[in-house]
Amino acid sequence: MDILLERRSVRDYTKKHVKNKDIQYILHAGMSAPSAKNTKCYSFIVIKNKETHKKIANILKGAQMILKAPLAILIVGDENKSYEQYFQQDCSAATQNILLAATAKKYGSVWCGIYSNKDREEKIQKLFKLPNNIKPFSIVVIGKNANKPQNKNNWDTKKIYYELWE
Ligand SMILES: Cc1cc2nc3c(=O)[nH]c(=O)nc-3n(C[C@H](O)[C@H](O)[C@H](O)COP(=O)(O)O)c2cc1C
């Protein structure tokens, strides 16, 4: 629970790289996410190359923080492998697991959305040479926090209903 409450979207990083063993840990968390009918239709592309980061920033206006980050992970889903059309949910779960694992290892991270915007999807698909059935879902940008993230408390009783919507 501590990790859940600690996680924040972090968009400013130091130049420090992400250790390979931490990348493995974070990927392990991604592939441990729940998956409809356990198809595990998600895969992950580890992206350290700064030229590729620049190309991503040109495509995803909401991902400018990648220019300062040492690492990004692209989460993709195999439409052919997924149960019904659940690849989005599978990839969401994998994305959240990656954010939490990064938090556990004391990195800052942020979820950058790709799906479901056709223009973004097509451009990312082309950049990474993804076959048609492999759908780009999100990019998680990861690095050492440049600043201490502000505390937050999202507890909100207005979000809770008991038994009925009233
Ligand atoms: C589907 C989805 C897409 C998102 N896309 C972006 C994005 O493109 N750029 C960004 O900076 N943050 C993005 N975020 C992060 C949200 O802005 C962030 O989670 C929200 O403001 C709450 O802040 P917190 O994560 O610190 O609790 C996205 C989050 C989700 C769930």
The ligand as an SDF file (V2000), in Angstrom:
LIG
                    3D

 31 33  0  0  0  0  0  0  0  0999 V2000
   -4.1220    6.8250  -19.8660 C   0  0  0  0  0  0  0  0  0  0  0  0
   -3.1830    7.8530  -19.2990 C   0  0  0  0  0  0  0  0  0  0  0  0
   -2.4720    8.6640  -20.1620 C   0  0  0  0  0  0  0  0  0  0  0  0
   -1.5830    9.6090  -19.6630 C   0  0  0  0  0  0  0  0  0  0  0  0
   -0.8470   10.3470  -20.5410 N   0  0  0  0  0  0  0  0  0  0  0  0
    0.0300   11.2670  -20.0680 C   0  0  0  0  0  0  0  0  0  0  0  0
    0.8490   12.0070  -20.9640 C   0  0  0  0  0  0  0  0  0  0  0  0
    0.7850   11.8400  -22.1830 O   0  0  0  0  0  0  0  0  0  0  0  0
    1.7300   12.8930  -20.4430 N   0  0  0  0  0  0  0  0  0  0  0  0
    1.8470   13.0980  -19.0870 C   0  0  0  0  0  0  0  0  0  0  0  0
    2.6680   13.9270  -18.6940 O   0  0  0  0  0  0  0  0  0  0  0  0
    1.0880   12.4050  -18.1960 N   0  0  0  0  0  0  0  0  0  0  0  0
    0.1900   11.4990  -18.6580 C   0  0  0  0  0  0  0  0  0  0  0  0
   -0.5380   10.7360  -17.7710 N   0  0  0  0  0  0  0  0  0  0  0  0
   -0.3500   10.9180  -16.3120 C   0  0  0  0  0  0  0  0  0  0  0  0
   -1.4890   11.7350  -15.6730 C   0  0  0  0  0  0  0  0  0  0  0  0
   -1.4090   13.0800  -16.1000 O   0  0  0  0  0  0  0  0  0  0  0  0
   -1.3860   11.6240  -14.1420 C   0  0  0  0  0  0  0  0  0  0  0  0
   -1.5000   10.2780  -13.7610 O   0  0  0  0  0  0  0  0  0  0  0  0
   -2.4480   12.4450  -13.4220 C   0  0  0  0  0  0  0  0  0  0  0  0
   -2.2520   13.8320  -13.6450 O   0  0  0  0  0  0  0  0  0  0  0  0
   -2.4580   12.1990  -11.9090 C   0  0  0  0  0  0  0  0  0  0  0  0
   -1.2120   12.4930  -11.3320 O   0  0  0  0  0  0  0  0  0  0  0  0
   -0.3980   11.3770  -10.5140 P   0  0  0  0  0  0  0  0  0  0  0  0
   -0.0230   10.2860  -11.4800 O   0  0  0  0  0  0  0  0  0  0  0  0
    0.7960   12.1100   -9.9600 O   0  0  0  0  0  0  0  0  0  0  0  0
   -1.2970   10.8620   -9.4320 O   0  0  0  0  0  0  0  0  0  0  0  0
   -1.4330    9.7840  -18.2470 C   0  0  0  0  0  0  0  0  0  0  0  0
   -2.1380    8.9420  -17.3930 C   0  0  0  0  0  0  0  0  0  0  0  0
   -2.9850    7.9880  -17.9010 C   0  0  0  0  0  0  0  0  0  0  0  0
   -3.7130    7.0580  -16.9490 C   0  0  0  0  0  0  0  0  0  0  0  0
  1  2  1  0
  2  3  1  0
  2 30  2  0
  3  4  2  0
  4  5  1  0
  4 28  1  0
  5  6  2  0
  6  7  1  0
  6 13  1  0
  7  8  2  0
  7  9  1  0
  9 10  1  0
 10 11  2  0
 10 12  1  0
 12 13  2  0
 13 14  1  0
 14 15  1  0
 14 28  1  0
 15 16  1  0
 16 17  1  0
 16 18  1  0
 18 19  1  0
 18 20  1  0
 20 21  1  0
 20 22  1  0
 22 23  1  0
 23 24  1  0
 24 25  2  0
 24 26  1  0
 24 27  1  0
 28 29  2  0
 29 30  1  0
 30 31  1  0
M  END
$$$$
